[in-house]
Amino acid sequence: MIEFLKSERSIIKELLPLHQIIFAILNYANTIKFENNLFSILKSEEKIMGKNSIFIGLHHGSVIVQELDEALKFYCEIIGLKQNLQRPEMKFSGAWLDVGAQQIHLLKLPETEQSINQPDHAGRDRHLAIHVTQIETIIMNLENEQIPYTMSRSGRQALFCRDPDGNGLEFIKVETQH
């Protein structure tokens, strides 16, 4: 089973949410009489995730923008996301951006109250959090464009900034498995 998981890692990542992978390991562990301590730890994870949960992942988060071209420049050229051209025609302008298997939807809509009383540190405001394998390129691009940012105040490897419309973004560095 372990060799199968290693060889099929990319397929499993795309097809199964984390809790389903954990359940598969749990079932396998149960059939081979895995060490009791490990099994009980994994079983407690099953209770936390909810064995029969109907939720399998986050598809997208939406942010309101005033100038779509300026927002696309920020998200695609400065941050480095790719635009997904599968967005159907709608009654308002917008764009879809791919973030791994998830998306950010840019919605060009009339201004909202969102810019009232925004803290300087976007981590203390509504924001989208995105896992990244490194943040150095984002830092360099933000600095080149003189866009302010802050680092996590908790000591984590995370960067906070705002898009041209004041939407808060967090980029969290995660270690990749080799």
C-alpha positions in Angstrom: 0.0 0.0 0.0 2.8 2.4 0.9 4.6 1.8 -2.4 1.3 2.4 -4.2 0.8 5.7 -2.4 4.4 6.8 -3.3 4.1 5.8 -7.0 0.7 7.3 -7.4 1.2 10.5 -5.3 0.3 13.0 -8.0 -2.8 11.1 -9.0 -3.9 10.8 -5.4 -3.3 14.5 -4.7 -5.6 15.4 -7.6 -8.3 12.9 -7.0 -8.6 12.5 -3.2 -8.8 15.2 -0.5 -6.5 14.7 2.5 -9.2 13.1 4.7 -9.9 10.4 2.1 -6.2 9.6 1.9 -6.1 9.4 5.7 -9.2 7.1 5.7 -7.5 4.9 3.0 -4.4 4.6 5.2 -6.6 3.9 8.3 -8.4 1.1 6.5 -5.1 -0.4 5.3 -3.6 0.0 8.8 -6.6 -1.8 10.3 -6.2 -4.8 7.9 -2.5 -5.3 8.8 -2.9 -4.8 12.6 -0.8 -1.6 12.6 0.8 -0.5 15.8 -2.0 0.4 18.2 -0.7 3.9 19.1 -0.4 5.0 15.5 -3.8 3.6 14.6 -5.4 5.5 17.5 -3.7 8.7 16.5 -5.0 8.4 12.9 -8.4 7.4 14.2 -8.6 10.6 16.2 -7.8 12.5 13.0 -10.8 10.8 11.4 -13.0 12.1 14.2 -11.8 15.6 13.7 -12.3 15.6 9.9 -15.7 13.9 10.1 -16.1 10.5 8.7 -19.2 11.4 6.6 -18.4 15.0 5.8 -20.0 16.3 2.7 -17.2 19.0 2.3 -14.3 18.0 0.1 -12.5 21.2 -0.6 -12.5 24.9 -1.4 -13.2 25.7 -5.1 -12.6 29.4 -5.2 -12.6 32.7 -3.3 -13.9 35.9 -4.9 -12.5 39.4 -4.5 -14.1 42.6 -5.8 -12.0 44.8 -8.1 -12.6 48.3 -9.6 -10.1 48.1 -12.5 -9.9 44.6 -14.0 -6.8 45.3 -16.1 -4.9 46.7 -13.1 -6.0 43.7 -11.0 -4.9 41.2 -13.7 -1.5 42.9 -13.9 -1.1 42.6 -10.2 -2.2 39.0 -9.9 -0.7 37.6 -13.1 2.5 39.7 -13.7 3.5 40.6 -10.2 2.2 37.7 -8.1 2.6 35.1 -10.9 -0.8 33.5 -11.1 -2.2 32.2 -14.5 -5.6 33.4 -15.9 -8.1 30.6 -16.5 -9.8 31.4 -19.8 -12.7 29.0 -19.1 -14.8 31.8 -17.5 -18.2 31.9 -19.2 -19.8 35.2 -20.3 -21.5 36.9 -17.4 -23.5 40.1 -16.8 -20.4 41.7 -15.2 -16.7 41.7 -16.1 -14.2 39.5 -14.2 -11.5 36.9 -14.5 -10.7 33.5 -13.0 -7.2 32.8 -11.8 -5.8 29.3 -11.1 -4.2 28.7 -7.7 -3.3 25.0 -7.9 -6.6 23.1 -8.1 -8.5 26.1 -6.7 -9.2 29.6 -8.1 -9.5 33.2 -7.3 -12.4 35.0 -9.0 -11.9 38.7 -9.8 -15.3 40.4 -9.8 -15.5 43.9 -11.4 -18.4 45.3 -9.4 -19.4 48.6 -7.8 -17.3 49.7 -4.8 -18.3 48.3 -1.4 -17.5 49.3 2.2 -14.4 47.1 2.1 -11.9 50.0 2.3 -13.3 51.4 5.5 -11.0 51.0 8.5 -8.6 48.6 6.9 -5.6 47.7 9.2 -2.1 48.1 7.7 -1.4 44.4 8.3 -3.8 42.4 6.0 -3.5 39.4 8.5 -5.9 41.3 10.7 -8.5 41.8 8.0 -10.5 39.6 5.6 -8.0 37.9 3.3 -7.2 34.9 1.1 -4.4 32.7 2.2 -2.4 30.9 -0.5 0.2 28.1 -0.1 3.4 28.8 -2.0 6.7 26.8 -2.3 8.8 30.0 -1.9 8.0 33.7 -1.2 11.3 35.3 -2.4 10.0 35.9 -5.9 6.8 37.5 -4.6 8.9 39.8 -2.3 11.2 40.8 -5.1 8.2 41.6 -7.5 6.4 43.5 -4.8 9.5 45.6 -4.0 10.2 46.2 -7.7 6.6 47.6 -8.0 6.9 49.4 -4.6 3.9 47.6 -3.2 3.9 47.5 0.6 3.9 44.1 2.4 4.4 42.8 5.9 5.7 39.5 7.1 3.8 37.3 9.5 4.0 38.7 13.1 3.8 35.1 14.4 7.2 34.2 13.0 5.7 31.9 10.3 7.1 32.1 6.8 4.2 34.1 5.5 3.8 37.4 3.6 0.8 39.7 3.7 -0.1 42.4 1.1 -3.0 44.0 -0.6 -4.1 44.0 -4.2 -4.7 47.4 -6.0 -8.3 47.3 -4.6 -7.3 46.7 -1.0 -8.1 43.0 -0.9 -5.9 41.2 1.7 -3.7 38.4 0.5 -1.5 36.0 2.5 1.2 33.8 1.0 2.3 31.0 3.3 5.5 29.1 2.5 5.2 25.3 2.7 7.9 22.7 2.3 7.5 20.5 -0.7 7.9 16.8 -0.5 10.7 15.4 -2.7 
